[in-house]
Amino acid sequence: MWYKFFMAIVECIPNISEGRRQDVLDACAAAITQTGVRLLDVKPDGSHNRTVFTFAGEPTQVRAAVIALFDTAIPAIDLRQHSGEHPRMGAVDVVPFVPIEGVTMTDCVKMAREVGAELAARHQLPIYLYEEAASHPARRNLEDVRRGEFEGLAKKMASADWTPDFGPSQPHPSAGASVVGARMPLIAYNINLATNRLDVAKKIATAVRNSSGGLRFVKAMGIELGDREIVQVSMNLTNYEKTPVFRVFELVKREAARYGVQVLESELVGLIPQAALTASAAWYLQLDGFHDSQILENKLRD
């Protein structure tokens, strides 16, 4: 007899400000897995000096894993000694909770607020809430909360507009402040260009991102990958159904061509929903009348 068990599953994708010291990354991964969650992916980046962990489990497990990660990362990461291409304001920079199965966005918002309060008390750490958990519209977008980074945090927090949601009203000396929230699935997607011209990457990012008139549901910035002597358009795609990956890639490629630059490669940071890749494959192959049920693995699962 077959039995089907239903459980609540939450995904969490914390980003830490360390991508070069393997011993620190190993310790963080061990702290996460010992709580019983499933560690799905670890994506370090030396140029960004940043690592993205992806794990999932029942809400109590995920909550414990986040606490364990902070307990491990905060003593090991000192932002006063940190440098990297990616903007950051915290040792554990951002922690999003994503509803996967058997939980709602409301559940994840509640979880973000409870975990944020616990982390603030546990580490005397300022915590800001963002996206669906934001306490104010001005704090909804991560880039707005993180603007000024660690170096400008003390001055920013001196303003009443930037009093943290939880914790002290001044930065943690070495760990800065962390951002905790709830959101829908996001695709972290980067496109590397065959040039070292940072001005080109920044112009392309401006053309692509929603905030400057580009594609809806795209956040983008141009950065330099110094160790490879190339530049990158680093992006977050916040709704792959309404702004698919192939549309983003084609626009970046077209904009790059305006400057006589070719796309070298693209990369994923963390995981991507299968539907996002399926849509891209169907578009590039110009499949007529294609349906997900034509995928062998999907048919077998059904």
C-alpha positions in Angstrom: 0.0 0.0 0.0 1.2 3.5 -0.8 1.0 6.3 1.7 1.4 9.9 1.0 2.7 12.1 3.8 2.2 15.9 3.8 4.6 18.1 5.6 5.4 21.8 5.8 8.5 22.7 3.9 10.3 26.0 4.1 13.3 26.9 1.9 16.0 29.3 3.3 18.8 30.9 1.3 21.1 32.8 3.7 24.1 34.7 2.2 27.2 35.1 4.3 30.1 37.6 3.8 32.8 34.9 3.3 33.7 33.1 0.1 37.4 32.4 0.4 38.1 30.6 3.7 37.1 27.0 3.2 37.3 26.2 7.0 34.7 28.8 7.8 32.4 27.5 5.0 32.8 23.9 6.2 32.0 24.9 9.8 28.9 26.8 8.6 27.7 23.9 6.5 28.2 21.5 9.4 26.2 23.8 11.7 23.3 23.9 9.3 23.2 20.1 8.6 23.3 19.0 12.2 19.9 20.5 12.7 18.2 18.0 10.4 17.5 20.2 7.4 18.6 19.2 4.0 21.5 21.3 2.7 20.7 21.5 -1.0 23.5 23.7 -2.3 26.6 25.7 -1.2 27.8 28.4 -3.7 31.0 30.3 -2.7 32.3 33.1 -4.8 35.9 34.3 -4.2 35.5 37.6 -6.1 32.3 38.5 -4.3 33.8 37.1 -1.1 30.3 35.7 -0.4 28.6 32.3 -0.1 25.0 31.4 -0.7 23.7 28.4 1.3 20.4 26.8 0.2 18.6 24.4 2.6 15.1 23.2 3.3 13.1 21.4 5.9 10.3 21.7 8.4 9.9 25.2 9.9 11.3 24.2 13.3 14.4 22.6 11.6 14.9 25.6 9.4 14.6 28.0 12.3 17.2 26.0 14.2 19.5 25.9 11.2 19.5 29.7 10.8 20.3 30.2 14.5 23.1 27.7 14.2 24.5 29.5 11.2 24.6 32.8 13.0 26.2 31.2 16.0 29.0 29.9 13.8 29.4 32.7 11.3 29.4 35.8 13.6 32.5 34.8 15.6 34.3 33.9 12.4 33.6 36.8 10.1 34.9 40.3 10.8 33.6 42.9 8.3 36.3 45.3 9.4 38.7 43.0 7.6 36.4 42.0 4.7 36.5 43.1 1.1 34.7 41.8 -2.0 32.8 42.9 -5.1 29.3 42.3 -3.7 27.5 44.8 -1.5 27.1 43.7 2.1 26.2 45.1 5.5 26.3 42.0 7.7 28.5 39.0 8.4 25.3 37.0 7.7 24.0 39.5 5.2 20.5 38.4 4.3 18.2 35.5 5.3 15.1 34.9 3.2 12.4 32.4 4.1 10.5 30.9 1.1 7.2 28.9 1.3 7.5 25.6 -0.6 4.8 23.2 0.6 2.2 23.2 3.3 3.1 26.7 4.5 1.9 30.2 3.4 3.7 33.4 2.9 2.0 34.6 6.1 3.7 31.7 7.9 7.1 32.7 6.5 6.5 36.4 7.5 5.8 35.3 11.0 8.8 33.1 11.0 11.0 35.9 9.8 9.9 38.2 12.5 10.3 35.6 15.3 13.7 34.5 14.1 14.8 38.1 13.7 13.8 39.0 17.2 15.7 35.9 18.5 18.8 36.7 16.6 18.9 40.3 17.8 18.6 39.2 21.4 21.1 36.4 21.1 23.9 38.3 19.4 23.1 42.0 20.2 22.7 42.4 16.5 20.6 44.9 14.6 18.0 43.1 12.4 16.0 44.7 9.5 13.0 43.0 8.0 12.5 43.1 4.2 10.3 42.0 1.3 7.0 40.5 2.5 8.1 40.8 6.2 9.0 44.5 5.9 7.6 46.8 8.6 7.7 49.8 6.2 7.5 50.2 2.4 11.0 51.9 2.4 12.5 48.7 3.7 10.9 46.3 1.3 13.7 46.2 -1.3 17.0 44.7 -0.1 19.1 47.1 -2.1 17.5 50.1 -0.2 18.2 48.5 3.2 21.8 47.6 2.3 22.6 50.9 0.6 25.8 52.4 2.3 27.0 48.9 3.2 28.8 48.1 6.4 31.1 51.2 6.2 28.1 53.6 6.1 26.0 51.7 8.6 26.7 53.7 11.7 25.8 57.0 10.0 22.7 55.4 8.4 21.5 54.0 11.7 21.8 57.4 13.4 18.7 58.5 11.4 15.4 57.7 13.0 14.2 56.4 9.6 16.7 53.5 9.9 16.2 52.3 13.5 16.3 48.5 13.2 13.2 46.4 13.6 15.0 44.4 16.4 18.2 44.9 18.3 20.5 47.7 19.2 20.5 51.1 17.4 24.1 50.8 16.5 26.0 48.3 14.3 27.5 45.2 15.8 31.3 46.0 15.8 32.3 43.1 13.5 29.1 41.7 12.2 27.3 44.9 11.2 23.5 44.2 10.8 21.5 41.5 9.1 18.4 41.5 6.9 15.7 38.8 7.5 12.6 38.4 5.4 10.1 36.3 3.5 9.8 36.2 -0.3 8.8 34.0 -3.3 11.4 31.9 -5.1 14.2 34.1 -6.6 16.8 33.2 -9.3 20.3 34.6 -8.7 21.6 34.8 -12.3 24.8 36.3 -13.5 26.1 36.9 -17.0 29.9 37.3 -17.5 31.1 39.5 -20.4 34.2 39.0 -22.5 35.7 42.4 -21.5 37.2 44.1 -18.5 35.2 47.3 -19.1 33.3 48.0 -15.9 31.5 50.9 -17.5 29.9 48.5 -20.1 28.6 46.2 -17.4 27.1 49.1 -15.4 25.4 50.5 -18.5 23.9 47.1 -19.3 22.7 46.7 -15.8 21.0 50.0 -16.0 19.3 49.0 -19.2 18.1 45.7 -17.8 17.0 46.4 -14.3 13.4 47.4 -13.5 14.3 50.4 -11.3 15.8 52.3 -14.2 13.2 51.3 -16.8 14.3 47.9 -17.8 12.7 44.5 -17.4 10.1 44.0 -14.7 11.1 41.7 -11.8 14.9 42.2 -12.6 17.4 43.7 -10.2 20.9 44.1 -11.7 24.3 45.7 -11.1 27.6 45.7 -13.0 30.6 44.4 -11.1 34.2 43.6 -11.8 35.7 40.1 -11.4 39.2 41.2 -10.7 40.7 37.7 -10.4 39.5 36.8 -14.0 39.9 40.3 -15.5 36.3 40.4 -16.7 33.1 42.1 -15.7 29.7 40.7 -14.8 26.1 41.7 -14.9 24.9 40.3 -11.5 21.1 39.9 -11.3 18.2 38.7 -9.2 15.1 37.6 -11.1 12.2 37.9 -8.7 9.4 36.5 -10.9 10.7 34.1 -13.6 7.2 33.4 -14.9 6.5 37.1 -15.8 10.1 37.9 -16.8 11.6 34.6 -18.0 15.4 33.9 -17.9 15.7 33.7 -21.7 14.3 37.2 -22.1 16.9 38.5 -19.6 19.8 36.7 -21.4 18.8 38.0 -24.8 18.5 41.6 -23.6 21.9 41.5 -22.0 23.4 39.9 -25.1 21.8 42.6 -27.3 22.9 45.5 -25.1 26.5 44.0 -24.9 26.6 43.9 -28.7 26.0 47.7 -28.8 29.4 48.1 -27.2 31.1 45.5 -29.3 31.2 43.0 -26.4 30.3 39.3 -26.4 28.7 37.3 -23.6 31.3 34.9 -22.3 29.0 32.7 -20.1 26.2 32.8 -17.6 25.9 31.2 -14.2 23.4 30.3 -11.5 24.0 31.1 -7.9 22.1 28.5 -5.9 19.1 26.6 -7.3 16.6 27.3 -10.1 13.0 26.0 -10.5 12.8 23.4 -13.3 10.0 25.4 -14.9 12.4 28.3 -15.5 14.8 26.1 -17.5 12.0 24.3 -19.3 10.6 27.6 -20.5 14.0 28.7 -21.8 14.6 25.4 -23.6 11.2 25.5 -25.3 11.8 29.1 -26.4 15.3 28.5 -27.8 14.2 25.3 -29.6 11.0 27.0 -30.8 8.9 24.0 -29.7 5.4 24.3 -31.0 2.6 23.3 -28.5 5.1 22.1 -25.9 3.8 21.0 -22.5 5.5 20.0 -19.3 3.9 16.6 -19.5 6.2 15.8 -22.5 9.2 15.7 -20.1 9.9 12.1 -19.3 10.7 12.7 -15.7 7.5 14.6 -15.1 5.5 11.8 -16.7 7.1 9.2 -14.5 6.4 11.3 -11.4 2.8 11.6 -12.4 
